[in-house]
């Protein structure tokens, strides 16, 4: 093969026109923003703390809608007001989630069912109920099963999540709780206070492996993009954060920066 055979003609490579380059840059921008929006949709704004008053909640609902967060979590007594702030259910940019019996699930099943029904009547899109931690630690899983079944029946077609404080349960208790929830057709499980360093975050992977695709898994307590990434890598489809707007804005700013 001679030197002439190795020569590649310059005109064999098609050069992008300015118009094509502009279209390609716009395509990259859209892809990056779509990826950012998909991440933001996994974030729920946790405002279930009873110290959050109406003025703070109104601003939070505005933030959640503007950023199109996955949802905003509030105490039952604020569901009706937040429903008004977020607008009609079919037009909402973020779901309204009522957090019942937070933080240790100590209310009776009767009270939880009543609170769940009232939250739905007041405009909640989803309901998150804390599991009865004391009953679980006592090994009374028959009580837990009865409660889950009654809650599932009361929620009807609304999404129902069961929440449990990881710091209050050992691994076996947590996994048994999650399997029971899946058996009772609960839509989602929240692992609260699981931590995102060392072995702590592994509980998310253990839960996801246990329930497979029968329930989605929410990791609560995320404070940064790195913690969000760690939780998602472990199998969480939803993350809860008291710092949700800041995390979402950082994700969007990073997506925009990639265009520069």
Helices and strands as residue ranges (DSSP letters): H 3-6, G 10-12, H 18-40, E 43-47, H 54-67, E 71-75, G 76-78, H 79-86, G 89-91, E 95-100, H 109-122, E 126-130, H 133-137, H 141-155, E 159-165, G 166-168, H 171-183, E 188-192, H 202-211, E 216-220, H 225-233, E 238-241, H 244-257
